[in-house]
Amino acid sequence: MNEHPTNVSVGQDVAPPPLWIRILLPLIVLALLFGVALSIKPPETASRGNGGPPRLLVEALTISASDYEVVLESYGTVQPRTRSQLVAQVGGQILTISPAFRDGGFFRKGDVLIEIDPRDYVADVRIAEATLLDARQALADAEARADQARAAWQRLGNEGEPPPLVAREPQLQAAAARLASADAALTKAKLALERTRVLAPYDGRVLSQDADVGQVVGANAPLGSIYATDSVEVRLPLRNRDLGYIDLPELDARADFAAVIFASELDDASRWGGTLVRTDGEIDPIARQLHVTARVDDPYGRSENGLPIKIGQYVTAQISGRTIQDAIVIPNQIIYQGAFVYVVDDGVLDRRRIDIAWQNEIESIVTSGLEPGEQVVTTQLGQVTSGTRVTVTGAAARDRLGAKTNRGSSGPGSSGAHAQ
């Protein structure tokens, strides 16, 4: 008996799956996907470990009180302490000029800077000498005649002293006066001859040269402008708020006052040390500020610290002020609106108002609002309020901030806030 396979028609439809399978299958797939997601990413609360609310991470400085030397900042222009207009005391033609008598030239006290033709003055000296000899001869003749008159008075048997006219006393006095006049004329002639050689009155430097060889000058004609190089001065304005932090050189008779360090933009390596020497007698009527004057001694004696100082050079100054005992000093960058800081108090932020007694471009002295041991926030905060929970962190960043603050207050003063 032959078996034949069942023949299925090509055009016959396949029966669809039951309805319950079509509903249940997608739910099973979604359940599997959700389980895989849970196994890959655990809940965020578990990753925190403690399950508490998130905290704001901040950096902070622990406040401490220490002695702080205030350093005041000012500026000014270098001026000579002694400045002179060199003039000719006698007239004549300039024969020679010293090589040092040029713009910027240095000279020593007693150096011959200019020589004026002396021949006329040599002749005047000889004339004065001859006049003096003639006056001496006239005085000797008058004295001889006076002696003869006295002798004749006695030969005639007269007693007592002869009258002045008989003794030729007026003639004798006139001859003595002529001798004194001739002697003074000789001294004056010699002095004029000496003045044909213009000598340096002090160790100094030439600001400008106003005469040259061959020029005929008269008496009191300007020859040049010079100044002494033993010291220079700088007039410095002080801010009114700084006056309470410096000892001014006024009534105090001490020889040494506040030290000053000068710097210039011409050369970063240039530094000059000076001292306050006097205070102006009045407040500047325009700037409404008090000015003090600082002196730099021997500004040209040594130049290894940079370029030599120049007259008319603009310089900045750091003036050593008073030392504040137990001062609280914080960086300016952590102060908000010029009067507020944020303090970490038991893990939460506290917006604290402070009073600032003095500040420079880097740091401020706080008189109230902060106490030693408190932590002040150094992180720049945005829109935050008091009561926000925070965590202090970032030791490396705080160390860099502390180093920057220390550099800013280098010198006599040091900051009273330390990183924690």
C-alpha positions in Angstrom: 0.0 0.0 0.0 1.6 3.3 -1.0 1.7 6.2 1.5 1.3 9.7 0.1 2.3 12.9 1.9 -0.4 15.3 2.9 -0.6 18.1 0.3 -1.1 21.6 1.7 -2.3 24.2 -0.6 0.1 27.1 -1.1 -2.6 29.7 -0.8 -4.0 28.4 2.6 -3.7 31.0 5.6 -1.7 30.2 8.8 -3.7 30.5 12.1 -2.6 33.5 14.3 -1.3 32.9 17.9 -3.8 33.2 20.7 -4.7 36.6 22.2 -3.2 35.9 25.6 0.2 35.2 24.1 0.2 38.5 22.2 -0.5 40.4 25.5 1.8 38.5 27.8 4.9 38.5 25.5 5.7 42.3 25.6 5.2 42.4 29.3 7.8 39.6 29.7 10.3 41.5 27.5 9.9 44.8 29.5 10.3 42.9 32.8 13.6 41.4 31.5 14.9 44.8 30.4 14.1 46.5 33.7 15.9 43.7 35.6 19.0 44.2 33.4 19.0 48.0 34.0 18.8 47.5 37.8 21.7 45.1 37.8 23.9 47.5 35.8 23.1 50.9 37.7 22.5 50.6 41.4 20.4 53.2 43.1 22.1 56.6 43.6 21.4 56.7 47.3 23.3 53.6 47.7 26.3 55.1 45.9 26.5 57.8 48.6 26.8 55.3 51.3 25.1 57.4 54.0 21.8 58.1 52.2 21.9 61.8 53.4 21.2 64.9 51.3 24.1 66.3 49.0 26.6 68.8 50.5 28.3 71.8 48.8 32.1 71.3 48.6 34.1 74.5 49.6 37.6 75.5 50.6 38.3 77.5 53.8 40.9 79.3 55.8 41.2 79.0 59.6 41.5 82.5 61.1 44.3 83.3 63.5 45.5 86.5 65.0 49.2 87.6 64.6 51.3 90.8 64.5 51.0 92.5 61.2 53.2 95.4 59.9 51.2 97.7 57.6 52.9 98.6 54.3 51.5 101.8 52.7 51.7 102.3 49.0 52.4 105.6 47.2 54.1 107.0 44.2 56.1 110.1 43.1 58.7 111.6 40.9 62.4 111.7 41.7 63.8 115.2 42.3 67.2 116.4 43.3 67.6 117.5 46.9 70.1 120.3 45.9 69.6 121.9 42.5 71.5 125.0 41.3 71.6 127.3 38.3 75.2 127.7 37.4 75.9 131.4 36.4 79.0 133.4 35.4 80.1 135.8 38.1 82.3 137.7 35.6 82.0 138.4 31.9 84.2 137.3 29.1 84.8 134.8 26.4 84.6 131.1 27.3 88.0 129.5 26.5 87.5 125.9 27.7 84.7 123.6 29.0 85.4 120.5 31.0 84.4 117.2 29.4 82.2 116.5 32.5 80.2 119.7 31.8 77.9 118.0 29.3 74.3 116.9 29.7 74.3 114.0 32.2 78.0 114.4 33.1 79.3 113.7 36.6 81.7 116.0 38.4 83.4 116.3 41.8 83.5 119.3 44.2 86.2 121.7 43.1 86.5 120.5 39.5 87.0 123.3 36.9 83.9 123.2 34.7 84.4 126.4 32.6 87.3 128.8 32.1 86.7 132.4 30.9 89.4 134.5 29.3 91.3 135.9 32.3 93.6 138.5 30.6 91.5 141.5 31.4 91.3 140.4 35.0 95.1 139.8 35.2 95.6 143.4 34.1 93.1 144.6 36.7 95.1 142.8 39.4 98.4 144.4 38.2 96.7 147.9 38.2 95.4 147.2 41.7 98.8 146.1 42.9 100.4 149.3 41.6 97.7 151.4 43.2 98.3 149.7 46.5 102.0 150.4 46.3 101.3 154.1 45.6 98.9 154.2 48.5 101.5 152.7 50.8 104.0 155.3 49.7 101.5 158.1 50.3 100.8 156.8 53.8 104.5 156.6 54.6 104.9 160.2 53.4 101.9 161.4 55.5 103.3 159.6 58.5 106.7 161.3 58.0 105.1 164.8 57.7 103.1 164.1 60.8 106.2 163.3 62.8 107.9 166.4 61.5 104.9 168.5 62.6 105.0 167.1 66.1 108.7 167.7 66.4 108.4 171.3 65.3 105.6 171.8 67.8 107.9 170.7 70.6 110.8 172.8 69.4 108.7 175.9 69.6 108.3 175.1 73.4 104.6 174.3 73.2 103.3 172.0 75.9 100.8 169.2 75.4 99.6 167.6 72.3 99.5 169.7 69.1 96.1 170.4 67.5 94.9 167.8 64.9 95.5 170.1 62.0 99.0 171.0 63.3 99.8 167.3 63.7 98.5 166.6 60.2 96.1 164.0 61.5 93.5 164.5 58.7 96.1 164.0 56.1 97.4 160.9 57.8 93.8 159.4 58.1 93.2 160.2 54.4 96.4 158.4 53.4 95.4 155.4 55.5 92.0 155.3 53.9 93.5 155.4 50.4 95.7 152.5 51.4 92.7 150.4 52.7 90.8 151.2 49.5 93.7 150.1 47.3 94.1 146.9 49.3 90.3 146.2 48.9 90.5 146.9 45.2 93.4 144.4 44.9 91.4 141.8 46.8 88.4 142.4 44.5 90.6 142.2 41.4 92.1 138.9 42.5 88.6 137.5 43.3 87.4 138.5 39.8 90.4 136.7 38.4 89.6 133.6 40.4 86.0 133.6 39.1 87.1 133.3 35.6 87.5 129.6 36.5 84.0 128.3 37.3 84.4 125.5 40.0 81.9 122.8 40.9 80.3 123.7 44.3 79.6 120.0 45.2 79.7 116.5 43.9 77.0 116.5 41.3 75.7 115.9 37.8 74.8 118.2 34.9 71.1 118.5 34.0 71.6 120.9 31.1 74.5 122.9 29.5 73.6 126.4 28.4 76.9 127.8 27.2 79.8 126.5 25.1 83.4 127.3 24.0 83.8 130.7 22.2 80.6 132.2 23.6 80.9 135.6 25.2 79.0 135.8 28.4 78.2 138.6 30.8 78.1 138.6 34.5 75.2 136.5 35.9 74.7 134.8 32.5 73.3 131.2 32.9 75.9 128.5 32.1 73.9 125.4 33.0 71.8 123.5 35.5 73.4 121.1 38.0 72.3 119.1 41.0 74.0 117.3 43.9 74.3 113.5 43.7 74.7 112.9 47.4 70.9 112.2 47.7 67.7 112.6 45.8 64.1 113.1 47.1 60.6 111.9 46.3 57.5 113.6 47.4 54.8 111.1 48.2 51.1 111.6 48.7 49.4 109.6 51.6 45.8 108.5 51.6 43.8 110.0 54.4 42.9 106.5 55.7 46.6 105.6 56.0 47.6 108.5 58.3 46.7 106.5 61.4 49.1 103.7 60.5 52.4 105.6 60.1 54.7 107.7 62.3 55.2 111.0 60.5 58.5 112.8 60.7 57.2 116.0 62.4 57.5 116.6 66.1 59.6 113.5 66.7 63.3 114.3 66.8 64.5 110.8 66.0 67.1 110.6 63.2 65.5 107.5 61.6 61.9 107.3 60.4 59.9 104.9 58.3 61.8 103.0 55.7 60.8 103.2 52.1 61.4 100.9 49.2 61.2 102.4 45.7 60.6 100.5 42.4 60.4 101.5 38.8 58.7 100.2 35.7 61.9 100.9 33.7 63.6 97.9 35.2 62.0 95.2 37.3 65.3 94.5 39.1 65.7 98.2 40.2 65.1 98.8 43.9 66.2 101.7 46.0 66.0 102.1 49.8 65.0 105.4 51.3 63.8 107.1 54.5 61.1 109.5 55.3 62.7 112.8 56.3 59.9 115.4 56.5 56.2 116.1 56.3 54.5 119.0 54.4 53.3 121.8 56.5 49.8 121.8 55.0 47.3 119.6 53.2 47.5 119.8 49.5 44.6 122.2 48.6 43.9 120.4 45.3 44.3 116.7 46.1 43.2 117.2 49.8 46.0 114.9 50.8 49.1 115.1 53.0 52.5 114.7 51.4 55.7 113.3 52.9 59.2 113.5 51.5 61.5 110.5 51.3 65.3 110.7 50.7 67.5 108.2 48.9 71.1 108.6 49.9 74.0 108.0 47.5 71.7 106.9 44.6 74.6 106.6 42.2 77.1 104.9 44.5 76.0 101.3 43.5 74.3 100.1 40.4 74.4 96.3 40.7 70.8 96.2 41.8 69.6 97.6 38.5 69.6 100.8 36.5 70.7 104.0 38.2 67.9 106.3 39.4 67.0 109.2 37.2 65.8 112.7 37.9 62.2 113.0 36.8 61.7 109.2 37.0 58.3 107.9 38.1 58.6 105.4 41.0 56.3 103.5 43.2 56.9 103.4 47.0 56.2 100.9 49.8 56.4 102.7 53.2 56.8 100.7 56.4 53.9 101.6 58.7 53.0 100.7 62.3 52.8 97.1 63.5 49.2 96.0 64.5 49.2 93.6 67.4 47.0 90.5 67.2 45.6 91.5 63.8 43.1 89.4 61.8 44.0 89.6 58.1 42.1 88.0 55.2 42.5 88.1 51.4 40.3 90.6 49.6 39.1 88.0 47.1 36.9 86.3 49.8 35.1 89.5 50.8 31.7 90.0 49.2 30.2 93.5 48.6 33.1 94.9 50.6 31.5 93.9 53.9 30.5 90.2 54.0 32.2 86.8 54.2 31.0 83.2 54.5 32.0 81.2 57.6 31.6 77.5 58.1 29.8 77.0 61.4 29.1 73.3 62.3 29.0 72.2 58.7 26.7 75.0 57.4 27.3 78.4 55.8 26.9 81.5 57.9 26.9 84.9 56.0 28.9 87.2 58.3 29.2 91.0 58.3 32.7 92.3 59.0 34.3 95.7 59.7 37.5 96.5 57.8 40.0 98.9 59.4 42.5 99.0 56.6 43.2 97.2 53.3 45.5 97.2 50.3 45.1 95.6 46.9 45.6 92.1 48.4 44.4 91.8 51.9 42.4 93.5 54.7 42.6 94.0 58.4 39.3 92.9 60.1 38.4 94.6 63.4 35.1 92.8 64.1 33.0 90.0 62.7 35.6 87.2 62.8 37.2 85.4 65.7 40.4 83.3 65.7 39.7 79.6 65.0 36.7 80.2 62.7 36.8 78.9 59.2 36.1 81.5 56.5 35.2 80.2 53.0 37.7 81.0 50.2 35.7 79.3 47.4 33.9 81.8 45.1 30.2 81.2 45.8 27.2 82.1 43.7 23.6 82.3 44.8 23.8 80.7 48.2 22.2 81.4 51.5 23.0 81.0 55.2 22.2 77.5 56.4 23.5 75.6 53.3 25.2 72.4 54.4 28.9 72.3 53.2 31.9 70.1 53.4 35.4 71.7 53.6 37.8 70.1 51.1 40.6 70.9 48.6 43.8 71.0 50.7 46.1 71.5 47.7 44.0 74.4 46.3 44.1 76.0 49.8 47.8 75.7 50.0 48.2 77.5 46.6 45.9 80.3 47.9 47.9 80.7 51.1 51.1 80.9 49.1 49.7 83.6 46.9 48.5 85.6 49.9 52.0 85.3 51.5 53.6 86.6 48.4 51.2 89.5 48.3 52.1 90.5 51.9 55.8 89.9 51.6 58.0 92.3 53.4 57.4 93.6 56.9 53.8 92.4 57.1 52.4 88.9 57.1 48.9 87.5 56.8 47.0 86.4 59.9 44.8 83.7 58.1 46.1 80.2 57.6 44.9 77.3 55.4 43.3 74.4 57.1 
